[in-house]
Amino acid sequence: MERKNIDWGNLGFGYVQTDWRYVANFKNGQWEEGGLTADANITMNECACVLQYAQTCFEGLKAYTTVDGKIVCFRPDLNAARMADSCRRMKMPVFPEEKFVEAVIETVRANAQWVPPYGSGASLYLRPFMFGSDSIIGVKPANEFQFRIFATPVGPYFKGGVKPLTVRISDLDRAAPRGTGHIKAGLNYAMSLYNIVDAHEQGYDENVYVDSATRTHIEETGGANIIFIKGNTLVTPKSDTILPSITRRSLLQVAKDYLGMEVEEREVLLSEIDQFTECGLCGTAAVISPVGKIVDHGKDISYAGMGPVIQKLYDTLRGIQMGQIEGPAGWIQEIC
């Protein structure tokens, strides 16, 4: 297979239009047969529900080239299950989970020339998403929906690749108790746009959000879950308003089963974050990005950056994804 002529090593995390995408429509109470299309554009009425009331959710996962030249995806079944949860909460029809995985495989195979080569540091990012497509003027769910997957080759999520980040404790909230913080709804990200732009303008890489009820516990950042290291223990916040990151769940298992670490999922007090030695942001886009400093209203809490434990976690998970280390059963979905 001949790959596209791209400078793979210098890709940023941005959109590059590829050849094919998957589309399926929900009408008259059922999903129509979906398939691939070369058309990257969406046509809808000005009164479409997604435009009026933001009835949309999405997922994110990647396809890689492994050390032995295979193209694979990492745990797409969990993306399917998480999107099903998002749909149920947003009063959207669930796209069948088995069909979701089949659509991912079909999209990656059709765009195989866009999958970056092994060793480039890049990957093919996949964005499954669904939205209410028919005209709705009263405040209510849509009757018709469209499910799509597009693919785009990407480099590192944070500029400069894997380097220690400087993040701040945010004064604004990401999610409300009993709200939608635990699902991947577009509206959760819309409300964070002001804050991320402000953070960048102030010289920070990201915002760290605390719980909106008491503002005493760490939750997550605008685009990733957060983990802390203390000795041989990995600690990650537990909350009903945190998105259940597939990468974080995988890292917890890697820490226990591959590195022999203790793992704690619990409330993490803002007042205790200076007791940890390492800190990292984890998610599909970033995998793990080490945190060098958290700034809490003038107080700097410093960490080891890419410390020895964060490095081992990163190397082990990436080794599993790249086919260098044998992963648990079912983690790797071979595409071609």
Stockholm file with secondary structure:
# STOCKHOLM 1.0

chainA/1-336         MERKNIDWGNLGFGYVQTDWRYVANFKNGQWEEGGLTADANITMNECACVLQYAQTCFEGLKAYTTVDGKIVCFRPDLNAARMADSCRRMKMPVFPEEKFVEAVIETVRANAQWVPPYGSGASLYLRPFMFGSDSIIGVKPANEFQFRIFATPVGPYFKGGVKPLTVRISDLDRAAPRGTGHIKAGLNYAMSLYNIVDAHEQGYDENVYVDSATRTHIEETGGANIIFIKGNTLVTPKSDTILPSITRRSLLQVAKDYLGMEVEEREVLLSEIDQFTECGLCGTAAVISPVGKIVDHGKDISYAGMGPVIQKLYDTLRGIQMGQIEGPAGWIQEIC
#=GR chainA/1-336 SS CCCCCCCGGGCCSSCCCCSCEEEEEEETTEECCCEEESCCCCCCCTTBHHHHHCCEEECCEEEEECTTSCEEEECHHHHHHHHHHHHHHTTCCCCCHHHHHHHHHHHHHHTGGGSCCTTSSCEEEEEEEEEECSBCCSSSCCSCEEEEEEEEEECCSSTTSSCCEEEEECSSCSCCTTSSTTSCBHHHHHTTHHHHHHHHHTTCSEEEEECTTTSCEEEEESSSEEEEEETTEEEEECCTTSCCCHHHHHHHHHHHHTTCCEEEEECEEGGGGGGCSEEEEEETTTEEEEEEEEEETTEEEECCSSCHHHHHHHHHHHHHHTTSSCCCTTSEEECC
#=GC SS_cons         CCCCCCCGGGCCSSCCCCSCEEEEEEETTEECCCEEESCCCCCCCTTBHHHHHCCEEECCEEEEECTTSCEEEECHHHHHHHHHHHHHHTTCCCCCHHHHHHHHHHHHHHTGGGSCCTTSSCEEEEEEEEEECSBCCSSSCCSCEEEEEEEEEECCSSTTSSCCEEEEECSSCSCCTTSSTTSCBHHHHHTTHHHHHHHHHTTCSEEEEECTTTSCEEEEESSSEEEEEETTEEEEECCTTSCCCHHHHHHHHHHHHTTCCEEEEECEEGGGGGGCSEEEEEETTTEEEEEEEEEETTEEEECCSSCHHHHHHHHHHHHHHTTSSCCCTTSEEECC
//
